[in-house]
Amino acid sequence: MTLLGLLEREPSHGYDLKRDYDTYFGRGKPLPYGQVYATLGRLARDGKAIAGPAEHGEGPDRKRYAITEAGIADVEDWLRTPAAPEPHLQTVLFAKVVLALMLDRPASQYLDLQRAAHLGRMRELTELKQHGNLVDTLLADHGLYHLEADLRWMDHTAARLDSLKQAVRQ
């Protein structure tokens, strides 16, 4: 979904999408070219993107892909739908915030939705702690600590949305 969100900014070649993905989201784990082109192929097959004609130039021919209305709707749905509050959410949540800012969408509203989902999960874990055995309590504590860290990150990020927007829209 991240590549589709990047594609919404402007029609792009796979090479440009990979570069942008690696710049903003792939730190320490760049996206393989094969994955970029396989994803673009699936997006085109599913009507989420359209491949333009092959462009000739230096190097191999390239196709510029453009997002379709169905693709834009999918990006909006993805941004609006809170991710499952899990310990390793940061990468998905970070991608959503950055893409929302790149696309001039209400990132603060998405953070609010995610915060509400986290708080709901925290209530469930607190209930488990109150009525569970020691193992349940320790597992619930583990989940709660991760969710608390995510909430702190959300607050920290919300306070810096204007600066982050400037950084990602340069």
C-alpha angles and dihedrals in degrees: 000000000000092000090050089051090051089049090056090066092064140329107280146178119245090250091057092047091052092049092050093045092050091046096052107021112013102068106152092000113058118197114253115242090233090059091050093053094041089052092047089051092052092046090052092045091051094048095248094114137018124220115223124215119292111274118216121217141109110342126001122348113270134204122216112220125210128194120245128218088260089054092050090051090051092051090050092049091048093049092047096047114083114234117240106276099247133150095258097046096119096091094052094041092047091051091050093050094047094046092047089054093045090051094045092245126146100273091172090059091051090050089051091052091049091047090054091051091050092049090050091052090047090055090053092050092047089053089050090052092052095050105025135087125258094277091051090048094051093046090048090050090052091053093044093053091052092047091049089053090050090051091052089050091050091052091046091049094045089056090054102041094114092053092044091050090055091048096051098040097055 
